């Protein structure tokens, strides 16, 4: 079975631009979470969506937004990019339950110049 | 605030045993996860503890003490491929995952 897929794998943008990152969950998983990981740190939670509804939101500015589609795939949008947005963006899918284990995609490496 | 502490870096010898500790202070507790992350790759699930005690899975074991806010990951018969970062994460009362910064494990021949 295919795992979580993300696109693109790498992206270079300049300050002030907008970016859209995409994620397809494991087949049968209805929950998608987005994380930002800066080098040398653990992932920081951005959003979780379940059944197309926002289930949780981390401490990120309104420049960050996301949505989930009827096929459970998801997009993360970041507006007005800042240098500090450079990071690895990870998408994880899960089926809520005990435990709610997160299965991660390979990530999108975003560089903001 | 919510906080998870792990050592930044540890070094061990191939074939030996290493214990990576994690202490946590979170708003509520609904389980603790350990993930392995090789450089440049995504984290992969290793173990889950929700009750006190030891969970064994092959060469890896994970222990939890909820009263002490403490967990450890035990790796036996270390192999060079075990060189990676090991992340501790706790599910809080809102069922959100709070992550530690990770412990970089260096295995020497």
Interface residues (C-beta under 8 A of the other chain):
Chain A: X33 X40 X41 X42 X43 X44 X45 X48 X56 X58 X90 X96 X98 X99 X100 X101 X102 X103 X104 X105 X106 X107
Chain B: X4 X31 X33 X41 X42 X43 X44 X45 X48 X50 X87 X89 X91 X94 X95 X96 X97 X98 X99 X100 X101 X102
